[in-house]
Amino acid sequence: MLEAIGVSSIDELFEDIPEALRLDRPLELPDGKPETEVYDRLAGLAGRNAHAEAETSFLGDGMYDHYVPAIVDAITSRSEFLTPYTPYQPEISQGGLQVMFEFQTAMSELTGLPVSNAALYEGPSAVASAAYLAIGATGRKRLVASRGVHPHSRESLLTYGEGYGTELVEVPLNGGTTDAGALAEAIDDETAAVFLQQPNFLGAVEDVEALAAAAKEHGALVVVACDPIALSILKPPGECGADIAVGEGQPLGNRLDYGGPSFGFFCATEEHIRRMPARIAGETTDVDGRRGFVLTLQTREQHIRREKATHNICTAQALNALAGMLHLAWLGRRGFVELGELLVRRTAYARERLAEVDGIELLHDAPVVREFAVALDAPVPQVLDRCGVEGIGAGYPLGRDYPEHENGLLVAITERRSKRDIDRLADALGSAVADLRGAKVAEGVAS
């Protein structure tokens, strides 16, 4: 084989790799183990993980411990759905195309925007894809994002921006919501898009309609990252002036699964359909007049010229998106609204209950749906450790992403969290804060 390709040794094939990056020694791999020993070892490692089935989780931050109905597993585990890879002769896969079409229909109804694609990887990359669309649509390269947008999404905008040559301007929060005056001041005639989140990262409901108006005055696109569950009771972004609505789909039919995989959704106004990433399935009729489905748009580089592509994703999260669509169908229109109303009631109770605890204060008093932020009069990492011992995942430490809220804690409520669970959380937090008040973060404690 070496002779056929004209080289003298295998090492010659790696000459382009710098010396400093070569291992130049065998891999340090131990001898193989019997399968039973390997299983026991992996089971031991897995047992060290805290998970939502073993503890009462109030973690949120974009990923939530929702109940996934049995019908989701029953259908998504069918063999005809198990591959998420792009079908190269898609019209043969009518069932798969119908799944995409029904998913798109559901997401368009949720967001109030006429066009949806057939899913992306996850929420933050969907936000970054919206930036790429805005750059192409406006010819501008300045992006403005609220500090209430998920930190991972803002990081994705920065990362993608390295290749796009964009400038990202961050607008602060005021009282838990986006500072409207600062946002208006940050937007100019070179702004391609304004990025908002509904509800924002601190759980506060934003006045998207008012914030979007400032962007429209300068011809910038408005991108709103949404919690799909919250859209059960909030006004759809499409009715608030949004040109693009994106988001993390995990709350719909997908478990936490240690962070993934999940799926992202992407909806837009019709004028942007040809710049949208990934794929769009459409409905048609065959020669006999029967209902059928086709891939209407495939704007990735494997289907069209690379310079014309809007995305490079090959393996879309179609299986995860199917789970999301099944969850919505299982809930139905009325059930979906009832779920949102239930979360509002339980979150209100949790917020009031925690605010009564000595050493805990609300970080803001803006309206919330299913997530809210508090400030603890004690080191958050140590408080979380104390709660963890009692089998409670008390929330997400805001200091990781918001240095100005070093003692902040983000608490999320789902339908799996009962009044009794909330009371346990309040008692555990109260006890931990009382014991740790005035203490410094212990050296080596994870943050």
Secondary structure, DSSP 4 states (H G I P E B T S, - for coil): -HHHHT-S-TGGGGTTS-GGG---S----PPP--HHHHHHHHHHHHTTS--TTTSEE---TT-------HHHHHHHTSGGG---SPPSSGGG-HHHHHHHHHHHHHHHHHHT-SEE-S-BS-HHHHHHHHHHHHHHHHS--EEEEETTS-HHHHHHHHHHHHHHT-EEEEE-EETTEE-HHHHHHH--TTEEEEEEEES-TTSBPP-HHHHHHHHHTTT-EEEEEE-TTGGGTSPPGGGTT-SEEEEE-TTTT---GGG----EEEEE-GGGGGG--SEEEEEEE-TTS-EEEEEEEE-BTTTS-GGG-SB---S--HHHHHHHHHHHHHHHHHHHHHHHHHHHHHHHHHHHHHHTSTTEEES--S-BSSEEEEEESS-HHHHHHHHHHTTEE--EEGGGT-GGGTTEEEEE--TT--HHHHHHHHHHHHHHHHHHTTPPPPTT---
